[in-house]
Amino acid sequence: MMRRQSARLRRWLRPAFLGTLRRTRPLSDHWGFDRGTPIDRYYIERFLDGHRADIHGRVLEVKDSGYSRRFGNGVDVYDVVDIDAGNPDATIIADLAAADGVPSDSYDCFILTQVLQHIFDTRAVIAHAHRILKPGGVLLVTVPSVSRLDAHNPEYWRFTTLSCRALFGDAFGMDRVEVTSHGNVLTAIGFLAGMAYEELTPRELDLDDERYPLLITVRAAKR
């Protein structure tokens, strides 16, 4: 009896006002695109903006060259890889898990954002990414830790900082890998609900709590 009363008192002292989030359907079925910019894009773009110096020379990106062109600094060649031969932006048609046709030691930077969750053999992708980078080349990766599932593209994985350190450390060497978590409990809840990052304050977005990662970023440099 005393335990129930104590729990009730704690709830009164710290009430949870859910407001518009007290619902079983998301605010948006499109990750927040119809409300503004999805919250995960805030962290992806913050990460790439902080590594502009790495995006130079010969750069490879998946599906299109949007981030290479937006954040690149002295890029000479913009290459695009895709498994879909119908993609008019693709300069290379390849399965990233079996990319033997892509020459080794070819790129100064490989931008790989929000891709690995869609590929079952992540170790093969990372091995090929390491192989096709020039010595000193940099792989810039983002992967989801919290996200809704994509109904149109099968997804196999969600990631943690621990799994990323192990996966990329095996291929590049632990001393060549920087792994960072981004987000907090509020941004994770907001992203699942379909909020846009414009609906949150910079203070709310910029607080990174390792216990509640929304997104994981990896910078891996080839020796």
LUMKOL-950789 format. One record per residue (C-alpha): residue number from 1; residue in three letters; x, y, z. Coordinates in nm, 4 decimals. Layout:
BEGIN
+-----+-----+----------+----------+----------+
:   i :  aa :     east :    north :       up :
+-----+-----+----------+----------+----------+
: NUM : Ala :        X :        Y :        Z :
...
+-----+-----+----------+----------+----------+
end
This chain:
BEGIN
+-----+-----+----------+----------+----------+
:   i :  aa :     east :    north :       up :
+-----+-----+----------+----------+----------+
:   1 : Met :   0.0000 :   0.0000 :   0.0000 :
:   2 : Met :   0.2779 :   0.2423 :   0.0981 :
:   3 : Arg :   0.4687 :   0.1544 :  -0.2225 :
:   4 : Arg :   0.1669 :   0.2421 :  -0.4427 :
:   5 : Gln :   0.1166 :   0.5691 :  -0.2582 :
:   6 : Ser :   0.4861 :   0.6527 :  -0.3000 :
:   7 : Ala :   0.4708 :   0.5813 :  -0.6755 :
:   8 : Arg :   0.1576 :   0.7976 :  -0.7083 :
:   9 : Leu :   0.3306 :   1.0822 :  -0.5245 :
:  10 : Arg :   0.6319 :   1.0625 :  -0.7570 :
:  11 : Arg :   0.3991 :   1.0884 :  -1.0578 :
:  12 : Trp :   0.2353 :   1.3962 :  -0.9084 :
:  13 : Leu :   0.5741 :   1.5574 :  -0.8457 :
:  14 : Arg :   0.6888 :   1.4840 :  -1.2025 :
:  15 : Pro :   0.3741 :   1.4818 :  -1.4196 :
:  16 : Ala :   0.4082 :   1.3741 :  -1.7849 :
:  17 : Phe :   0.2267 :   1.6137 :  -2.0168 :
:  18 : Leu :   0.2235 :   1.4320 :  -2.3509 :
:  19 : Gly :   0.0082 :   1.6855 :  -2.5361 :
:  20 : Thr :  -0.0024 :   1.6245 :  -2.9127 :
:  21 : Leu :   0.2196 :   1.3148 :  -2.8764 :
:  22 : Arg :  -0.0473 :   1.1205 :  -2.6860 :
:  23 : Arg :  -0.1489 :   0.9240 :  -2.9922 :
:  24 : Thr :  -0.0870 :   0.5839 :  -3.1473 :
:  25 : Arg :  -0.0346 :   0.7243 :  -3.4984 :
:  26 : Pro :   0.2651 :   0.9426 :  -3.5859 :
:  27 : Leu :   0.2327 :   1.3124 :  -3.6619 :
:  28 : Ser :   0.3847 :   1.2354 :  -4.0003 :
:  29 : Asp :   0.4132 :   0.9171 :  -4.2065 :
:  30 : His :   0.7016 :   1.0704 :  -4.4009 :
:  31 : Trp :   0.9693 :   1.1135 :  -4.1312 :
:  32 : Gly :   0.8603 :   1.4782 :  -4.0955 :
:  33 : Phe :   0.9265 :   1.5881 :  -4.4547 :
:  34 : Asp :   0.5701 :   1.7175 :  -4.4776 :
:  35 : Arg :   0.6272 :   1.9314 :  -4.1663 :
:  36 : Gly :   0.9779 :   2.0560 :  -4.2464 :
:  37 : Thr :   1.3131 :   1.8753 :  -4.2256 :
:  38 : Pro :   1.3398 :   1.5341 :  -4.0539 :
:  39 : Ile :   1.5270 :   1.5467 :  -3.7248 :
:  40 : Asp :   1.7908 :   1.2939 :  -3.8312 :
:  41 : Arg :   1.8908 :   1.5264 :  -4.1187 :
:  42 : Tyr :   1.9953 :   1.7844 :  -3.8626 :
:  43 : Tyr :   2.2604 :   1.5480 :  -3.7247 :
:  44 : Ile :   2.3668 :   1.4157 :  -4.0666 :
:  45 : Glu :   2.4235 :   1.7665 :  -4.1982 :
:  46 : Arg :   2.5938 :   1.8824 :  -3.8779 :
:  47 : Phe :   2.8349 :   1.5887 :  -3.9090 :
:  48 : Leu :   2.9177 :   1.6519 :  -4.2756 :
:  49 : Asp :   2.9526 :   2.0251 :  -4.2183 :
:  50 : Gly :   3.2112 :   1.9505 :  -3.9510 :
:  51 : His :   3.4124 :   1.7356 :  -4.1934 :
:  52 : Arg :   3.4180 :   1.9564 :  -4.5024 :
:  53 : Ala :   3.7964 :   1.9277 :  -4.5168 :
:  54 : Asp :   3.7632 :   1.5508 :  -4.5752 :
:  55 : Ile :   3.5316 :   1.5934 :  -4.8753 :
:  56 : His :   3.7814 :   1.6775 :  -5.1469 :
:  57 : Gly :   3.9504 :   1.5365 :  -5.4545 :
:  58 : Arg :   3.7713 :   1.2326 :  -5.5915 :
:  59 : Val :   3.4496 :   1.1727 :  -5.3942 :
:  60 : Leu :   3.2011 :   0.8843 :  -5.4054 :
:  61 : Glu :   2.8427 :   0.9035 :  -5.2795 :
:  62 : Val :   2.5367 :   0.6760 :  -5.2971 :
:  63 : Lys :   2.2321 :   0.7535 :  -5.5207 :
:  64 : Asp :   2.3241 :   1.1184 :  -5.5896 :
:  65 : Ser :   2.6000 :   1.3704 :  -5.5250 :
:  66 : Gly :   2.3911 :   1.6113 :  -5.3185 :
:  67 : Tyr :   2.6000 :   1.6071 :  -5.0018 :
:  68 : Ser :   2.9302 :   1.5998 :  -5.1926 :
:  69 : Arg :   2.8329 :   1.9170 :  -5.3758 :
:  70 : Arg :   2.6868 :   2.0867 :  -5.0709 :
:  71 : Phe :   2.9656 :   2.0138 :  -4.8247 :
:  72 : Gly :   3.2605 :   1.9433 :  -5.0536 :
:  73 : Asn :   3.5774 :   2.1513 :  -5.0433 :
:  74 : Gly :   3.7909 :   2.1271 :  -5.3578 :
:  75 : Val :   3.6167 :   1.8274 :  -5.5148 :
:  76 : Asp :   3.7555 :   1.7306 :  -5.8578 :
:  77 : Val :   3.5321 :   1.4314 :  -5.9369 :
:  78 : Tyr :   3.1784 :   1.3554 :  -5.8155 :
:  79 : Asp :   3.1006 :   0.9855 :  -5.8594 :
:  80 : Val :   2.7696 :   0.8229 :  -5.7670 :
:  81 : Val :   2.7225 :   0.4522 :  -5.6962 :
:  82 : Asp :   2.3873 :   0.2751 :  -5.7037 :
:  83 : Ile :   2.2631 :  -0.0802 :  -5.7459 :
:  84 : Asp :   1.9810 :   0.0586 :  -5.9643 :
:  85 : Ala :   2.0895 :   0.0794 :  -6.3291 :
:  86 : Gly :   1.7939 :   0.3084 :  -6.3927 :
:  87 : Asn :   1.9369 :   0.5888 :  -6.1783 :
:  88 : Pro :   2.0427 :   0.8646 :  -6.4230 :
:  89 : Asp :   2.2785 :   1.0145 :  -6.1634 :
:  90 : Ala :   2.4766 :   0.6926 :  -6.1161 :
:  91 : Thr :   2.8242 :   0.6782 :  -6.2661 :
:  92 : Ile :   2.8906 :   0.3343 :  -6.1142 :
:  93 : Ile :   2.6392 :   0.0482 :  -6.0996 :
:  94 : Ala :   2.7358 :  -0.1891 :  -5.8195 :
:  95 : Asp :   2.6136 :  -0.3776 :  -5.5166 :
:  96 : Leu :   2.8127 :  -0.2272 :  -5.2303 :
:  97 : Ala :   2.8415 :  -0.5688 :  -5.0663 :
:  98 : Ala :   2.9973 :  -0.7140 :  -5.3856 :
:  99 : Ala :   3.1695 :  -0.4105 :  -5.5359 :
: 100 : Asp :   3.4714 :  -0.5919 :  -5.6811 :
: 101 : Gly :   3.4360 :  -0.3959 :  -6.0050 :
: 102 : Val :   3.5155 :  -0.0658 :  -5.8309 :
: 103 : Pro :   3.8948 :  -0.0155 :  -5.8499 :
: 104 : Ser :   4.0972 :  -0.0169 :  -5.5291 :
: 105 : Asp :   4.2660 :   0.2999 :  -5.3967 :
: 106 : Ser :   4.0403 :   0.5232 :  -5.6078 :
: 107 : Tyr :   3.8727 :   0.7784 :  -5.3787 :
: 108 : Asp :   3.9769 :   1.0484 :  -5.1356 :
: 109 : Cys :   3.6363 :   1.0395 :  -4.9660 :
: 110 : Phe :   3.3340 :   0.8097 :  -4.9595 :
: 111 : Ile :   3.0106 :   0.9538 :  -4.8165 :
: 112 : Leu :   2.7859 :   0.6717 :  -4.6938 :
: 113 : Thr :   2.4789 :   0.8159 :  -4.5217 :
: 114 : Gln :   2.1817 :   0.6070 :  -4.4029 :
: 115 : Val :   2.2690 :   0.3097 :  -4.6240 :
: 116 : Leu :   2.4096 :   0.0292 :  -4.4086 :
: 117 : Gln :   2.0764 :  -0.0550 :  -4.2445 :
: 118 : His :   1.9490 :  -0.1635 :  -4.5876 :
: 119 : Ile :   2.2325 :  -0.4109 :  -4.6552 :
: 120 : Phe :   2.2525 :  -0.7430 :  -4.4736 :
: 121 : Asp :   2.6275 :  -0.7999 :  -4.5197 :
: 122 : Thr :   2.7526 :  -0.4814 :  -4.3558 :
: 123 : Arg :   3.1028 :  -0.6220 :  -4.3059 :
: 124 : Ala :   3.1408 :  -0.6731 :  -4.6812 :
: 125 : Val :   3.0324 :  -0.3144 :  -4.7493 :
: 126 : Ile :   3.2821 :  -0.1765 :  -4.4984 :
: 127 : Ala :   3.5619 :  -0.3942 :  -4.6403 :
: 128 : His :   3.4933 :  -0.2683 :  -4.9931 :
: 129 : Ala :   3.4725 :   0.0912 :  -4.8674 :
: 130 : His :   3.8154 :   0.0510 :  -4.7102 :
: 131 : Arg :   3.9554 :  -0.1083 :  -5.0272 :
: 132 : Ile :   3.8374 :   0.1601 :  -5.2702 :
: 133 : Leu :   3.9672 :   0.4511 :  -5.0613 :
: 134 : Lys :   4.3112 :   0.5892 :  -5.1390 :
: 135 : Pro :   4.5716 :   0.5692 :  -4.8605 :
: 136 : Gly :   4.4722 :   0.8503 :  -4.6265 :
: 137 : Gly :   4.1201 :   0.8561 :  -4.7711 :
: 138 : Val :   3.8217 :   0.9077 :  -4.5417 :
: 139 : Leu :   3.4901 :   0.7252 :  -4.5077 :
: 140 : Leu :   3.2075 :   0.9387 :  -4.3634 :
: 141 : Val :   2.9177 :   0.7253 :  -4.2406 :
: 142 : Thr :   2.5842 :   0.7818 :  -4.0708 :
: 143 : Val :   2.3579 :   0.5017 :  -3.9454 :
: 144 : Pro :   2.0313 :   0.4994 :  -3.7497 :
: 145 : Ser :   2.0081 :   0.3986 :  -3.3877 :
: 146 : Val :   1.6388 :   0.4917 :  -3.3542 :
: 147 : Ser :   1.4067 :   0.5170 :  -3.6544 :
: 148 : Arg :   1.0788 :   0.3949 :  -3.7955 :
: 149 : Leu :   1.1081 :   0.1221 :  -4.0605 :
: 150 : Asp :   1.1076 :   0.2092 :  -4.4281 :
: 151 : Ala :   0.8083 :   0.0363 :  -4.5860 :
: 152 : His :   0.9573 :   0.0563 :  -4.9360 :
: 153 : Asn :   1.3193 :  -0.0461 :  -4.8675 :
: 154 : Pro :   1.3919 :  -0.3500 :  -4.6472 :
: 155 : Glu :   1.5976 :  -0.2728 :  -4.3360 :
: 156 : Tyr :   1.8050 :  -0.5247 :  -4.1417 :
: 157 : Trp :   1.9868 :  -0.3300 :  -3.8713 :
: 158 : Arg :   1.9967 :  -0.0581 :  -3.6088 :
: 159 : Phe :   2.3361 :   0.0433 :  -3.4688 :
: 160 : Thr :   2.5064 :   0.1499 :  -3.1463 :
: 161 : Thr :   2.8391 :   0.3171 :  -3.0834 :
: 162 : Leu :   2.9724 :  -0.0164 :  -2.9593 :
: 163 : Ser :   2.8752 :  -0.2076 :  -3.2742 :
: 164 : Cys :   3.0150 :   0.0680 :  -3.4984 :
: 165 : Arg :   3.3491 :   0.0726 :  -3.3189 :
: 166 : Ala :   3.3752 :  -0.3039 :  -3.3633 :
: 167 : Leu :   3.2649 :  -0.3100 :  -3.7290 :
: 168 : Phe :   3.4751 :  -0.0195 :  -3.8527 :
: 169 : Gly :   3.7638 :  -0.0872 :  -3.6169 :
: 170 : Asp :   3.8053 :  -0.4351 :  -3.7647 :
: 171 : Ala :   3.8428 :  -0.2923 :  -4.1150 :
: 172 : Phe :   4.0279 :   0.0353 :  -4.0530 :
: 173 : Gly :   4.1959 :  -0.0166 :  -3.7154 :
: 174 : Met :   4.0574 :   0.1141 :  -3.3883 :
: 175 : Asp :   4.2964 :   0.4100 :  -3.3876 :
: 176 : Arg :   4.1653 :   0.5230 :  -3.7275 :
: 177 : Val :   3.7959 :   0.5362 :  -3.6310 :
: 178 : Glu :   3.5919 :   0.8104 :  -3.4613 :
: 179 : Val :   3.2398 :   0.7112 :  -3.3532 :
: 180 : Thr :   2.9907 :   0.9616 :  -3.2112 :
: 181 : Ser :   2.6281 :   0.9376 :  -3.0998 :
: 182 : His :   2.3848 :   1.2213 :  -3.1649 :
: 183 : Gly :   2.0493 :   1.3068 :  -3.0133 :
: 184 : Asn :   1.8663 :   1.2649 :  -2.6852 :
: 185 : Val :   1.5400 :   1.1253 :  -2.5526 :
: 186 : Leu :   1.3382 :   1.4241 :  -2.6797 :
: 187 : Thr :   1.4780 :   1.4151 :  -3.0341 :
: 188 : Ala :   1.4367 :   1.0357 :  -3.0467 :
: 189 : Ile :   1.0704 :   1.0619 :  -2.9453 :
: 190 : Gly :   1.0185 :   1.3526 :  -3.1844 :
: 191 : Phe :   1.1759 :   1.1664 :  -3.4767 :
: 192 : Leu :   0.9639 :   0.8558 :  -3.4188 :
: 193 : Ala :   0.6548 :   1.0768 :  -3.4037 :
: 194 : Gly :   0.7465 :   1.2487 :  -3.7304 :
: 195 : Met :   0.8333 :   1.5944 :  -3.5992 :
: 196 : Ala :   1.0549 :   1.8267 :  -3.8040 :
: 197 : Tyr :   1.3719 :   1.9651 :  -3.6530 :
: 198 : Glu :   1.2417 :   2.3189 :  -3.7076 :
: 199 : Glu :   0.9864 :   2.2418 :  -3.4330 :
: 200 : Leu :   1.2651 :   2.2006 :  -3.1759 :
: 201 : Thr :   1.5054 :   2.4573 :  -3.0356 :
: 202 : Pro :   1.8829 :   2.4515 :  -3.1032 :
: 203 : Arg :   1.9346 :   2.3796 :  -2.7329 :
: 204 : Glu :   1.7081 :   2.0734 :  -2.7544 :
: 205 : Leu :   1.8724 :   1.9497 :  -3.0747 :
: 206 : Asp :   2.2333 :   2.0053 :  -2.9693 :
: 207 : Leu :   2.2146 :   1.8103 :  -2.6429 :
: 208 : Asp :   2.3725 :   1.4707 :  -2.7112 :
: 209 : Asp :   2.2919 :   1.2012 :  -2.4552 :
: 210 : Glu :   2.4804 :   0.8748 :  -2.5147 :
: 211 : Arg :   2.1999 :   0.6810 :  -2.3451 :
: 212 : Tyr :   1.9469 :   0.7850 :  -2.6091 :
: 213 : Pro :   2.1228 :   0.7970 :  -2.9463 :
: 214 : Leu :   1.9104 :   0.8815 :  -3.2483 :
: 215 : Leu :   2.1959 :   0.8653 :  -3.4998 :
: 216 : Ile :   2.5523 :   0.7320 :  -3.5029 :
: 217 : Thr :   2.8265 :   0.8915 :  -3.7124 :
: 218 : Val :   3.1578 :   0.7351 :  -3.8073 :
: 219 : Arg :   3.4722 :   0.8891 :  -3.9539 :
: 220 : Ala :   3.7147 :   0.6180 :  -4.0614 :
: 221 : Ala :   4.0500 :   0.7005 :  -4.2241 :
: 222 : Lys :   4.2549 :   0.4538 :  -4.4286 :
: 223 : Arg :   4.6196 :   0.4273 :  -4.3282 :
+-----+-----+----------+----------+----------+
end
